[in-house]
């Protein structure tokens, strides 16, 4: 699911394509190479797209796409 672009900063979380196999920090679900995941650079955390943290990330993106006066 794509949302409106925003000016992402270096430490902002972002959606990535996993370059190697990993494990979600929250749920322990496996993240296979090539799957979409949510990456938080500040804490160097990676989360599965079905995790609660990923849900909060997608809600944040939706808020950004609505603008400042929603």
PQR file of N, CA, C, O and H, with PARSE charges and radii, in Angstrom:
ATOM      1  N   UNK A   1       0.843  -1.169   0.000 -0.4000 1.5000
ATOM      2  CA  UNK A   1       0.000   0.000   0.000 -0.0000 2.0000
ATOM      3  C   UNK A   1       0.895   1.241   0.000  0.5500 1.7000
ATOM      4  O   UNK A   1       1.755   1.390   0.869 -0.5500 1.4000
ATOM      5  N   UNK A   2       0.699   2.099  -0.942 -0.4000 1.5000
ATOM      6  CA  UNK A   2       1.525   3.309  -1.064 -0.0000 2.0000
ATOM      7  C   UNK A   2       0.759   4.517  -0.553  0.5500 1.7000
ATOM      8  O   UNK A   2      -0.451   4.633  -0.749 -0.5500 1.4000
ATOM      9  H   UNK A   2       0.000   1.979  -1.648  0.4000 1.0000
ATOM     10  N   UNK A   3       1.466   5.394   0.090 -0.4000 1.5000
ATOM     11  CA  UNK A   3       0.892   6.624   0.617 -0.0000 2.0000
ATOM     12  C   UNK A   3       1.602   7.808  -0.009  0.5500 1.7000
ATOM     13  O   UNK A   3       2.590   7.652  -0.726 -0.5500 1.4000
ATOM     14  H   UNK A   3       2.448   5.300   0.249  0.4000 1.0000
ATOM     15  N   UNK A   4       1.086   8.990   0.272 -0.4000 1.5000
ATOM     16  CA  UNK A   4       1.700  10.204  -0.251 -0.0000 2.0000
ATOM     17  C   UNK A   4       3.141  10.298   0.239  0.5500 1.7000
ATOM     18  O   UNK A   4       3.457   9.875   1.351 -0.5500 1.4000
ATOM     19  H   UNK A   4       0.283   9.117   0.855  0.4000 1.0000
ATOM     20  N   UNK A   5       3.990  10.843  -0.583 -0.4000 1.5000
ATOM     21  CA  UNK A   5       5.399  10.999  -0.206 -0.0000 2.0000
ATOM     22  C   UNK A   5       5.522  12.062   0.878  0.5500 1.7000
ATOM     23  O   UNK A   5       4.732  13.004   0.931 -0.5500 1.4000
ATOM     24  H   UNK A   5       3.733  11.186  -1.486  0.4000 1.0000
ATOM     25  N   UNK A   6       6.481  11.906   1.704 -0.4000 1.5000
ATOM     26  CA  UNK A   6       6.768  12.892   2.732 -0.0000 2.0000
ATOM     27  C   UNK A   6       8.274  13.111   2.749  0.5500 1.7000
ATOM     28  O   UNK A   6       9.046  12.294   2.249 -0.5500 1.4000
ATOM     29  H   UNK A   6       7.123  11.140   1.660  0.4000 1.0000
ATOM     30  N   UNK A   7       8.662  14.212   3.325 -0.4000 1.5000
ATOM     31  CA  UNK A   7      10.087  14.517   3.417 -0.0000 2.0000
ATOM     32  C   UNK A   7      10.672  13.667   4.531  0.5500 1.7000
ATOM     33  O   UNK A   7      10.626  14.042   5.703 -0.5500 1.4000
ATOM     34  H   UNK A   7       8.035  14.876   3.732  0.4000 1.0000
ATOM     35  N   UNK A   8      11.219  12.530   4.161 -0.4000 1.5000
ATOM     36  CA  UNK A   8      11.732  11.672   5.226 -0.0000 2.0000
ATOM     37  C   UNK A   8      13.105  12.135   5.658  0.5500 1.7000
ATOM     38  O   UNK A   8      13.945  12.541   4.854 -0.5500 1.4000
ATOM     39  H   UNK A   8      11.256  12.225   3.209  0.4000 1.0000
ATOM     40  N   UNK A   9      13.293  12.059   6.947 -0.4000 1.5000
ATOM     41  CA  UNK A   9      14.561  12.424   7.528 -0.0000 2.0000
ATOM     42  C   UNK A   9      15.372  11.163   7.769  0.5500 1.7000
ATOM     43  O   UNK A   9      14.849  10.053   7.669 -0.5500 1.4000
ATOM     44  H   UNK A   9      12.611  11.729   7.600  0.4000 1.0000
ATOM     45  N   UNK A  10      16.605  11.327   8.075 -0.4000 1.5000
ATOM     46  CA  UNK A  10      17.516  10.197   8.222 -0.0000 2.0000
ATOM     47  C   UNK A  10      17.036   9.192   9.270  0.5500 1.7000
ATOM     48  O   UNK A  10      17.196   7.987   9.076 -0.5500 1.4000
ATOM     49  H   UNK A  10      17.030  12.228   8.156  0.4000 1.0000
ATOM     50  N   UNK A  11      16.456   9.658  10.370 -0.4000 1.5000
ATOM     51  CA  UNK A  11      16.051   8.767  11.456 -0.0000 2.0000
ATOM     52  C   UNK A  11      14.575   8.390  11.417  0.5500 1.7000
ATOM     53  O   UNK A  11      14.093   7.722  12.332 -0.5500 1.4000
ATOM     54  H   UNK A  11      16.327  10.637  10.528  0.4000 1.0000
ATOM     55  N   UNK A  12      13.852   8.797  10.391 -0.4000 1.5000
ATOM     56  CA  UNK A  12      12.442   8.424  10.279 -0.0000 2.0000
ATOM     57  C   UNK A  12      12.309   6.955   9.904  0.5500 1.7000
ATOM     58  O   UNK A  12      13.110   6.436   9.126 -0.5500 1.4000
ATOM     59  H   UNK A  12      14.244   9.340   9.648  0.4000 1.0000
ATOM     60  N   UNK A  13      11.292   6.276  10.458 -0.4000 1.5000
ATOM     61  CA  UNK A  13      11.061   4.889  10.058 -0.0000 2.0000
ATOM     62  C   UNK A  13      10.648   4.817   8.596  0.5500 1.7000
ATOM     63  O   UNK A  13      10.108   5.777   8.046 -0.5500 1.4000
ATOM     64  H   UNK A  13      10.641   6.697  11.090  0.4000 1.0000
ATOM     65  N   UNK A  14      10.906   3.672   7.974 -0.4000 1.5000
ATOM     66  CA  UNK A  14      10.553   3.538   6.558 -0.0000 2.0000
ATOM     67  C   UNK A  14      10.294   2.082   6.208  0.5500 1.7000
ATOM     68  O   UNK A  14      10.712   1.159   6.906 -0.5500 1.4000
ATOM     69  H   UNK A  14      11.345   2.893   8.421  0.4000 1.0000
ATOM     70  N   UNK A  15       9.590   1.920   5.106 -0.4000 1.5000
ATOM     71  CA  UNK A  15       9.293   0.593   4.567 -0.0000 2.0000
ATOM     72  C   UNK A  15      10.468   0.178   3.687  0.5500 1.7000
ATOM     73  O   UNK A  15      10.903   0.936   2.819 -0.5500 1.4000
ATOM     74  H   UNK A  15       9.250   2.670   4.540  0.4000 1.0000
ATOM     75  N   UNK A  16      10.972  -1.023   3.917 -0.4000 1.5000
ATOM     76  CA  UNK A  16      12.117  -1.503   3.133 -0.0000 2.0000
ATOM     77  C   UNK A  16      11.831  -2.893   2.588  0.5500 1.7000
ATOM     78  O   UNK A  16      10.885  -3.561   3.008 -0.5500 1.4000
ATOM     79  H   UNK A  16      10.619  -1.638   4.621  0.4000 1.0000
ATOM     80  N   UNK A  17      12.656  -3.311   1.656 -0.4000 1.5000
ATOM     81  CA  UNK A  17      12.671  -4.696   1.199 -0.0000 2.0000
ATOM     82  C   UNK A  17      13.873  -5.356   1.857  0.5500 1.7000
ATOM     83  O   UNK A  17      15.009  -4.908   1.695 -0.5500 1.4000
ATOM     84  H   UNK A  17      13.423  -2.768   1.315  0.4000 1.0000
ATOM     85  N   UNK A  18      13.611  -6.425   2.601 -0.4000 1.5000
ATOM     86  CA  UNK A  18      14.680  -7.083   3.352 -0.0000 2.0000
ATOM     87  C   UNK A  18      15.739  -7.637   2.404  0.5500 1.7000
ATOM     88  O   UNK A  18      15.413  -8.305   1.423 -0.5500 1.4000
ATOM     89  H   UNK A  18      12.689  -6.788   2.732  0.4000 1.0000
ATOM     90  N   UNK A  19      16.994  -7.360   2.699 -0.4000 1.5000
ATOM     91  CA  UNK A  19      18.095  -7.846   1.870 -0.0000 2.0000
ATOM     92  C   UNK A  19      18.627  -9.191   2.345  0.5500 1.7000
ATOM     93  O   UNK A  19      19.406  -9.843   1.650 -0.5500 1.4000
ATOM     94  H   UNK A  19      17.259  -6.817   3.496  0.4000 1.0000
ATOM     95  N   UNK A  20      18.200  -9.597   3.532 -0.4000 1.5000
ATOM     96  CA  UNK A  20      18.600 -10.896   4.076 -0.0000 2.0000
ATOM     97  C   UNK A  20      17.532 -11.350   5.067  0.5500 1.7000
ATOM     98  O   UNK A  20      16.698 -10.548   5.488 -0.5500 1.4000
ATOM     99  H   UNK A  20      17.568  -9.067   4.097  0.4000 1.0000
ATOM    100  N   UNK A  21      17.551 -12.604   5.436 -0.4000 1.5000
ATOM    101  CA  UNK A  21      16.596 -13.148   6.388 -0.0000 2.0000
ATOM    102  C   UNK A  21      16.796 -12.495   7.756  0.5500 1.7000
ATOM    103  O   UNK A  21      17.923 -12.245   8.183 -0.5500 1.4000
ATOM    104  H   UNK A  21      18.229 -13.255   5.094  0.4000 1.0000
ATOM    105  N   UNK A  22      15.679 -12.226   8.429 -0.4000 1.5000
ATOM    106  CA  UNK A  22      15.729 -11.585   9.728 -0.0000 2.0000
ATOM    107  C   UNK A  22      14.540 -12.045  10.565  0.5500 1.7000
ATOM    108  O   UNK A  22      13.746 -12.880  10.132 -0.5500 1.4000
ATOM    109  H   UNK A  22      14.764 -12.429   8.082  0.4000 1.0000
ATOM    110  N   UNK A  23      14.432 -11.492  11.757 -0.4000 1.5000
ATOM    111  CA  UNK A  23      13.340 -11.822  12.676 -0.0000 2.0000
ATOM    112  C   UNK A  23      12.771 -10.520  13.227  0.5500 1.7000
ATOM    113  O   UNK A  23      13.520  -9.610  13.581 -0.5500 1.4000
ATOM    114  H   UNK A  23      15.077 -10.813  12.108  0.4000 1.0000
ATOM    115  N   UNK A  24      11.442 -10.433  13.298 -0.4000 1.5000
ATOM    116  CA  UNK A  24      10.763  -9.258  13.842 -0.0000 2.0000
ATOM    117  C   UNK A  24      11.114  -9.105  15.312  0.5500 1.7000
ATOM    118  O   UNK A  24      11.059 -10.072  16.072 -0.5500 1.4000
ATOM    119  H   UNK A  24      10.833 -11.173  13.010  0.4000 1.0000
ATOM    120  N   UNK A  25      11.475  -7.894  15.715 -0.4000 1.5000
ATOM    121  CA  UNK A  25      11.845  -7.650  17.103 -0.0000 2.0000
ATOM    122  C   UNK A  25      10.654  -7.743  18.043  0.5500 1.7000
ATOM    123  O   UNK A  25      10.818  -8.057  19.222 -0.5500 1.4000
ATOM    124  H   UNK A  25      11.520  -7.108  15.098  0.4000 1.0000
ATOM    125  N   UNK A  26       9.467  -7.477  17.539 -0.4000 1.5000
ATOM    126  CA  UNK A  26       8.279  -7.468  18.394 -0.0000 2.0000
ATOM    127  C   UNK A  26       7.626  -8.844  18.498  0.5500 1.7000
ATOM    128  O   UNK A  26       7.330  -9.314  19.597 -0.5500 1.4000
ATOM    129  H   UNK A  26       9.334  -7.222  16.581  0.4000 1.0000
ATOM    130  N   UNK A  27       7.404  -9.482  17.359 -0.4000 1.5000
ATOM    131  CA  UNK A  27       6.612 -10.719  17.338 -0.0000 2.0000
ATOM    132  C   UNK A  27       7.448 -11.980  17.201  0.5500 1.7000
ATOM    133  O   UNK A  27       6.977 -13.070  17.526 -0.5500 1.4000
ATOM    134  H   UNK A  27       7.645  -9.100  16.467  0.4000 1.0000
ATOM    135  N   UNK A  28       8.676 -11.848  16.726 -0.4000 1.5000
ATOM    136  CA  UNK A  28       9.505 -13.025  16.493 -0.0000 2.0000
ATOM    137  C   UNK A  28       9.194 -13.719  15.173  0.5500 1.7000
ATOM    138  O   UNK A  28       9.748 -14.780  14.884 -0.5500 1.4000
ATOM    139  H   UNK A  28       9.058 -10.963  16.462  0.4000 1.0000
ATOM    140  N   UNK A  29       8.312 -13.126  14.370 -0.4000 1.5000
ATOM    141  CA  UNK A  29       7.990 -13.700  13.062 -0.0000 2.0000
ATOM    142  C   UNK A  29       9.189 -13.585  12.127  0.5500 1.7000
ATOM    143  O   UNK A  29       9.908 -12.587  12.160 -0.5500 1.4000
ATOM    144  H   UNK A  29       7.863 -12.264  14.604  0.4000 1.0000
ATOM    145  N   UNK A  30       9.406 -14.587  11.305 -0.4000 1.5000
ATOM    146  CA  UNK A  30      10.531 -14.502  10.361 -0.0000 2.0000
ATOM    147  C   UNK A  30      10.243 -13.503   9.242  0.5500 1.7000
ATOM    148  O   UNK A  30       9.114 -13.394   8.764 -0.5500 1.4000
ATOM    149  H   UNK A  30       8.821 -15.398  11.278  0.4000 1.0000
ATOM    150  N   UNK A  31      11.268 -12.787   8.842 -0.4000 1.5000
ATOM    151  CA  UNK A  31      11.206 -11.881   7.698 -0.0000 2.0000
ATOM    152  C   UNK A  31      12.178 -12.441   6.681  0.5500 1.7000
ATOM    153  O   UNK A  31      13.389 -12.435   6.905 -0.5500 1.4000
ATOM    154  H   UNK A  31      12.185 -12.876   9.231  0.4000 1.0000
ATOM    155  N   UNK A  32      11.661 -12.922   5.573 -0.4000 1.5000
ATOM    156  CA  UNK A  32      12.490 -13.547   4.547 -0.0000 2.0000
ATOM    157  C   UNK A  32      13.081 -12.491   3.617  0.5500 1.7000
ATOM    158  O   UNK A  32      12.539 -11.395   3.477 -0.5500 1.4000
ATOM    159  H   UNK A  32      10.678 -12.927   5.392  0.4000 1.0000
ATOM    160  N   UNK A  33      14.179 -12.830   2.996 -0.4000 1.5000
ATOM    161  CA  UNK A  33      14.819 -11.956   2.023 -0.0000 2.0000
ATOM    162  C   UNK A  33      13.821 -11.628   0.922  0.5500 1.7000
ATOM    163  O   UNK A  33      13.191 -12.529   0.369 -0.5500 1.4000
ATOM    164  H   UNK A  33      14.620 -13.721   3.109  0.4000 1.0000
ATOM    165  N   UNK A  34      13.672 -10.345   0.600 -0.4000 1.5000
ATOM    166  CA  UNK A  34      12.765  -9.899  -0.444 -0.0000 2.0000
ATOM    167  C   UNK A  34      11.395  -9.467   0.063  0.5500 1.7000
ATOM    168  O   UNK A  34      10.636  -8.850  -0.684 -0.5500 1.4000
ATOM    169  H   UNK A  34      14.184  -9.613   1.049  0.4000 1.0000
ATOM    170  N   UNK A  35      11.061  -9.774   1.310 -0.4000 1.5000
ATOM    171  CA  UNK A  35       9.775  -9.354   1.867 -0.0000 2.0000
ATOM    172  C   UNK A  35       9.841  -7.905   2.331  0.5500 1.7000
ATOM    173  O   UNK A  35      10.916  -7.371   2.605 -0.5500 1.4000
ATOM    174  H   UNK A  35      11.678 -10.275   1.917  0.4000 1.0000
ATOM    175  N   UNK A  36       8.675  -7.283   2.413 -0.4000 1.5000
ATOM    176  CA  UNK A  36       8.579  -5.920   2.910 -0.0000 2.0000
ATOM    177  C   UNK A  36       8.635  -5.948   4.432  0.5500 1.7000
ATOM    178  O   UNK A  36       8.048  -6.823   5.069 -0.5500 1.4000
ATOM    179  H   UNK A  36       7.801  -7.717   2.191  0.4000 1.0000
ATOM    180  N   UNK A  37       9.340  -4.990   5.004 -0.4000 1.5000
ATOM    181  CA  UNK A  37       9.448  -4.865   6.452 -0.0000 2.0000
ATOM    182  C   UNK A  37       9.510  -3.380   6.799  0.5500 1.7000
ATOM    183  O   UNK A  37       9.733  -2.536   5.931 -0.5500 1.4000
ATOM    184  H   UNK A  37       9.817  -4.279   4.487  0.4000 1.0000
ATOM    185  N   UNK A  38       9.312  -3.080   8.067 -0.4000 1.5000
ATOM    186  CA  UNK A  38       9.408  -1.704   8.553 -0.0000 2.0000
ATOM    187  C   UNK A  38      10.710  -1.576   9.330  0.5500 1.7000
ATOM    188  O   UNK A  38      10.977  -2.360  10.241 -0.5500 1.4000
ATOM    189  H   UNK A  38       9.131  -3.766   8.772  0.4000 1.0000
ATOM    190  N   UNK A  39      11.515  -0.587   8.969 -0.4000 1.5000
ATOM    191  CA  UNK A  39      12.825  -0.386   9.585 -0.0000 2.0000
ATOM    192  C   UNK A  39      12.841   0.927  10.353  0.5500 1.7000
ATOM    193  O   UNK A  39      12.461   1.972   9.825 -0.5500 1.4000
ATOM    194  H   UNK A  39      11.297   0.050   8.230  0.4000 1.0000
ATOM    195  N   UNK A  40      13.282   0.863  11.595 -0.4000 1.5000
ATOM    196  CA  UNK A  40      13.447   2.035  12.438 -0.0000 2.0000
ATOM    197  C   UNK A  40      14.944   2.261  12.636  0.5500 1.7000
ATOM    198  O   UNK A  40      15.568   1.582  13.452 -0.5500 1.4000
ATOM    199  H   UNK A  40      13.591   0.014  12.023  0.4000 1.0000
ATOM    200  N   UNK A  41      15.532   3.214  11.893 -0.4000 1.5000
ATOM    201  CA  UNK A  41      16.983   3.404  11.942 -0.0000 2.0000
ATOM    202  C   UNK A  41      17.513   3.856  13.302  0.5500 1.7000
ATOM    203  O   UNK A  41      18.635   3.510  13.670 -0.5500 1.4000
ATOM    204  H   UNK A  41      15.026   3.766  11.230  0.4000 1.0000
ATOM    205  N   UNK A  42      16.731   4.616  14.043 -0.4000 1.5000
ATOM    206  CA  UNK A  42      17.220   5.132  15.319 -0.0000 2.0000
ATOM    207  C   UNK A  42      17.545   3.996  16.294  0.5500 1.7000
ATOM    208  O   UNK A  42      18.575   4.026  16.967 -0.5500 1.4000
ATOM    209  H   UNK A  42      15.819   4.897  13.744  0.4000 1.0000
ATOM    210  N   UNK A  43      16.664   2.998  16.366 -0.4000 1.5000
ATOM    211  CA  UNK A  43      16.909   1.870  17.253 -0.0000 2.0000
ATOM    212  C   UNK A  43      17.407   0.644  16.512  0.5500 1.7000
ATOM    213  O   UNK A  43      17.617  -0.413  17.106 -0.5500 1.4000
ATOM    214  H   UNK A  43      15.827   2.973  15.819  0.4000 1.0000
ATOM    215  N   UNK A  44      17.594   0.796  15.206 -0.4000 1.5000
ATOM    216  CA  UNK A  44      18.028  -0.295  14.326 -0.0000 2.0000
ATOM    217  C   UNK A  44      17.114  -1.513  14.443  0.5500 1.7000
ATOM    218  O   UNK A  44      17.569  -2.657  14.432 -0.5500 1.4000
ATOM    219  H   UNK A  44      17.423   1.655  14.723  0.4000 1.0000
ATOM    220  N   UNK A  45      15.813  -1.237  14.555 -0.4000 1.5000
ATOM    221  CA  UNK A  45      14.837  -2.316  14.675 -0.0000 2.0000
ATOM    222  C   UNK A  45      14.153  -2.596  13.351  0.5500 1.7000
ATOM    223  O   UNK A  45      13.924  -1.689  12.551 -0.5500 1.4000
ATOM    224  H   UNK A  45      15.444  -0.307  14.564  0.4000 1.0000
ATOM    225  N   UNK A  46      13.832  -3.860  13.129 -0.4000 1.5000
ATOM    226  CA  UNK A  46      13.095  -4.253  11.939 -0.0000 2.0000
ATOM    227  C   UNK A  46      11.852  -5.004  12.401  0.5500 1.7000
ATOM    228  O   UNK A  46      11.919  -5.835  13.307 -0.5500 1.4000
ATOM    229  H   UNK A  46      14.019  -4.596  13.779  0.4000 1.0000
ATOM    230  N   UNK A  47      10.713  -4.705  11.769 -0.4000 1.5000
ATOM    231  CA  UNK A  47       9.438  -5.247  12.192 -0.0000 2.0000
ATOM    232  C   UNK A  47       8.695  -5.857  11.008  0.5500 1.7000
ATOM    233  O   UNK A  47       8.740  -5.338   9.893 -0.5500 1.4000
ATOM    234  H   UNK A  47      10.659  -4.030  11.033  0.4000 1.0000
ATOM    235  N   UNK A  48       8.019  -6.956  11.270 -0.4000 1.5000
ATOM    236  CA  UNK A  48       7.190  -7.631  10.270 -0.0000 2.0000
ATOM    237  C   UNK A  48       5.992  -6.737   9.966  0.5500 1.7000
ATOM    238  O   UNK A  48       5.536  -6.001  10.842 -0.5500 1.4000
ATOM    239  H   UNK A  48       7.983  -7.378  12.175  0.4000 1.0000
ATOM    240  N   UNK A  49       5.475  -6.789   8.738 -0.4000 1.5000
ATOM    241  CA  UNK A  49       4.359  -5.924   8.356 -0.0000 2.0000
ATOM    242  C   UNK A  49       3.071  -6.260   9.111  0.5500 1.7000
ATOM    243  O   UNK A  49       2.146  -5.448   9.116 -0.5500 1.4000
ATOM    244  H   UNK A  49       5.845  -7.386   8.026  0.4000 1.0000
ATOM    245  N   UNK A  50       2.982  -7.420   9.743 -0.4000 1.5000
ATOM    246  CA  UNK A  50       1.801  -7.782  10.525 -0.0000 2.0000
ATOM    247  C   UNK A  50       1.961  -7.488  12.008  0.5500 1.7000
ATOM    248  O   UNK A  50       1.132  -7.914  12.812 -0.5500 1.4000
ATOM    249  H   UNK A  50       3.733  -8.080   9.739  0.4000 1.0000
ATOM    250  N   UNK A  51       3.001  -6.775  12.383 -0.4000 1.5000
ATOM    251  CA  UNK A  51       3.221  -6.459  13.794 -0.0000 2.0000
ATOM    252  C   UNK A  51       2.458  -5.189  14.172  0.5500 1.7000
ATOM    253  O   UNK A  51       2.035  -4.415  13.312 -0.5500 1.4000
ATOM    254  H   UNK A  51       3.675  -6.429  11.730  0.4000 1.0000
ATOM    255  N   UNK A  52       2.298  -5.002  15.456 -0.4000 1.5000
ATOM    256  CA  UNK A  52       1.611  -3.815  15.972 -0.0000 2.0000
ATOM    257  C   UNK A  52       2.394  -2.541  15.638  0.5500 1.7000
ATOM    258  O   UNK A  52       1.806  -1.513  15.305 -0.5500 1.4000
ATOM    259  H   UNK A  52       2.641  -5.631  16.154  0.4000 1.0000
ATOM    260  N   UNK A  53       3.716  -2.619  15.730 -0.4000 1.5000
ATOM    261  CA  UNK A  53       4.559  -1.466  15.421 -0.0000 2.0000
ATOM    262  C   UNK A  53       4.398  -1.040  13.965  0.5500 1.7000
ATOM    263  O   UNK A  53       4.383   0.154  13.664 -0.5500 1.4000
ATOM    264  H   UNK A  53       4.194  -3.455  16.001  0.4000 1.0000
ATOM    265  N   UNK A  54       4.279  -2.007  13.065 -0.4000 1.5000
ATOM    266  CA  UNK A  54       4.060  -1.688  11.650 -0.0000 2.0000
ATOM    267  C   UNK A  54       2.713  -1.004  11.466  0.5500 1.7000
ATOM    268  O   UNK A  54       2.586  -0.085  10.658 -0.5500 1.4000
ATOM    269  H   UNK A  54       4.291  -2.977  13.309  0.4000 1.0000
ATOM    270  N   UNK A  55       1.709  -1.449  12.213 -0.4000 1.5000
ATOM    271  CA  UNK A  55       0.398  -0.803  12.154 -0.0000 2.0000
ATOM    272  C   UNK A  55       0.469   0.648  12.574  0.5500 1.7000
ATOM    273  O   UNK A  55      -0.165   1.508  11.962 -0.5500 1.4000
ATOM    274  H   UNK A  55       1.812  -2.196  12.869  0.4000 1.0000
ATOM    275  N   UNK A  56       1.240   0.928  13.619 -0.4000 1.5000
ATOM    276  CA  UNK A  56       1.420   2.307  14.054 -0.0000 2.0000
ATOM    277  C   UNK A  56       2.158   3.125  12.990  0.5500 1.7000
ATOM    278  O   UNK A  56       1.857   4.301  12.786 -0.5500 1.4000
ATOM    279  H   UNK A  56       1.754   0.229  14.116  0.4000 1.0000
ATOM    280  N   UNK A  57       3.122   2.498  12.316 -0.4000 1.5000
ATOM    281  CA  UNK A  57       3.850   3.176  11.244 -0.0000 2.0000
ATOM    282  C   UNK A  57       2.896   3.561  10.105  0.5500 1.7000
ATOM    283  O   UNK A  57       2.933   4.690   9.616 -0.5500 1.4000
ATOM    284  H   UNK A  57       3.366   1.542  12.481  0.4000 1.0000
ATOM    285  N   UNK A  58       2.038   2.614   9.685 -0.4000 1.5000
ATOM    286  CA  UNK A  58       1.104   2.898   8.600 -0.0000 2.0000
ATOM    287  C   UNK A  58       0.083   3.961   9.005  0.5500 1.7000
ATOM    288  O   UNK A  58      -0.326   4.769   8.171 -0.5500 1.4000
ATOM    289  H   UNK A  58       2.008   1.697  10.083  0.4000 1.0000
ATOM    290  N   UNK A  59      -0.334   3.973  10.271 -0.4000 1.5000
ATOM    291  CA  UNK A  59      -1.232   5.026  10.757 -0.0000 2.0000
ATOM    292  C   UNK A  59      -0.541   6.382  10.717  0.5500 1.7000
ATOM    293  O   UNK A  59      -1.159   7.389  10.371 -0.5500 1.4000
ATOM    294  H   UNK A  59      -0.002   3.317  10.949  0.4000 1.0000
ATOM    295  N   UNK A  60       0.745   6.406  11.071 -0.4000 1.5000
ATOM    296  CA  UNK A  60       1.512   7.643  11.035 -0.0000 2.0000
ATOM    297  C   UNK A  60       1.602   8.174   9.600  0.5500 1.7000
ATOM    298  O   UNK A  60       1.436   9.371   9.364 -0.5500 1.4000
ATOM    299  H   UNK A  60       1.247   5.588  11.352  0.4000 1.0000
ATOM    300  N   UNK A  61       1.868   7.271   8.643 -0.4000 1.5000
ATOM    301  CA  UNK A  61       1.943   7.692   7.244 -0.0000 2.0000
ATOM    302  C   UNK A  61       0.606   8.244   6.762  0.5500 1.7000
ATOM    303  O   UNK A  61       0.557   9.217   6.011 -0.5500 1.4000
ATOM    304  H   UNK A  61       2.003   6.299   8.836  0.4000 1.0000
ATOM    305  N   UNK A  62      -0.472   7.611   7.203 -0.4000 1.5000
ATOM    306  CA  UNK A  62      -1.801   8.074   6.810 -0.0000 2.0000
ATOM    307  C   UNK A  62      -2.059   9.468   7.372  0.5500 1.7000
ATOM    308  O   UNK A  62      -2.619  10.319   6.681 -0.5500 1.4000
ATOM    309  H   UNK A  62      -0.432   6.820   7.814  0.4000 1.0000
ATOM    310  N   UNK A  63      -1.656   9.709   8.617 -0.4000 1.5000
ATOM    311  CA  UNK A  63      -1.792  11.036   9.208 -0.0000 2.0000
ATOM    312  C   UNK A  63      -1.004  12.070   8.411  0.5500 1.7000
ATOM    313  O   UNK A  63      -1.496  13.175   8.181 -0.5500 1.4000
ATOM    314  H   UNK A  63      -1.201   9.017   9.178  0.4000 1.0000
ATOM    315  N   UNK A  64       0.211  11.729   7.987 -0.4000 1.5000
ATOM    316  CA  UNK A  64       1.025  12.650   7.204 -0.0000 2.0000
ATOM    317  C   UNK A  64       0.367  12.981   5.871  0.5500 1.7000
ATOM    318  O   UNK A  64       0.443  14.114   5.395 -0.5500 1.4000
ATOM    319  H   UNK A  64       0.611  10.832   8.174  0.4000 1.0000
ATOM    320  N   UNK A  65      -0.277  11.988   5.276 -0.4000 1.5000
ATOM    321  CA  UNK A  65      -0.878  12.220   3.955 -0.0000 2.0000
ATOM    322  C   UNK A  65      -2.110  13.120   4.040  0.5500 1.7000
ATOM    323  O   UNK A  65      -2.517  13.707   3.038 -0.5500 1.4000
ATOM    324  H   UNK A  65      -0.338  11.067   5.663  0.4000 1.0000
ATOM    325  N   UNK A  66      -2.709  13.232   5.232 -0.4000 1.5000
ATOM    326  CA  UNK A  66      -3.890  14.095   5.396 -0.0000 2.0000
ATOM    327  C   UNK A  66      -3.507  15.565   5.540  0.5500 1.7000
ATOM    328  O   UNK A  66      -4.349  16.444   5.356 -0.5500 1.4000
ATOM    329  H   UNK A  66      -2.379  12.754   6.047  0.4000 1.0000
ATOM    330  N   UNK A  67      -2.281  15.831   5.858 -0.4000 1.5000
ATOM    331  CA  UNK A  67      -1.840  17.208   6.005 -0.0000 2.0000
ATOM    332  C   UNK A  67      -1.988  17.697   7.432  0.5500 1.7000
ATOM    333  O   UNK A  67      -2.365  16.945   8.331 -0.5500 1.4000
ATOM    334  H   UNK A  67      -1.597  15.117   6.007  0.4000 1.0000
ATOM    335  N   UNK A  68      -1.691  18.949   7.618 -0.4000 1.5000
ATOM    336  CA  UNK A  68      -1.677  19.516   8.971 -0.0000 2.0000
ATOM    337  C   UNK A  68      -3.050  19.902   9.474  0.5500 1.7000
ATOM    338  O   UNK A  68      -3.219  20.094  10.678 -0.5500 1.4000
ATOM    339  H   UNK A  68      -1.385  19.560   6.887  0.4000 1.0000
ATOM    340  N   UNK A  69      -4.047  20.025   8.596 -0.4000 1.5000
ATOM    341  CA  UNK A  69      -5.353  20.563   9.014 -0.0000 2.0000
ATOM    342  C   UNK A  69      -6.491  19.549   8.896  0.5500 1.7000
ATOM    343  O   UNK A  69      -7.609  19.935   8.555 -0.5500 1.4000
ATOM    344  H   UNK A  69      -3.909  19.869   7.618  0.4000 1.0000
ATOM    345  N   UNK A  70      -6.248  18.287   9.162 -0.4000 1.5000
ATOM    346  CA  UNK A  70      -7.327  17.309   9.041 -0.0000 2.0000
ATOM    347  C   UNK A  70      -8.237  17.278  10.239  0.5500 1.7000
ATOM    348  O   UNK A  70      -9.190  16.499  10.271 -0.5500 1.4000
ATOM    349  H   UNK A  70      -5.340  17.973   9.439  0.4000 1.0000
TER
END
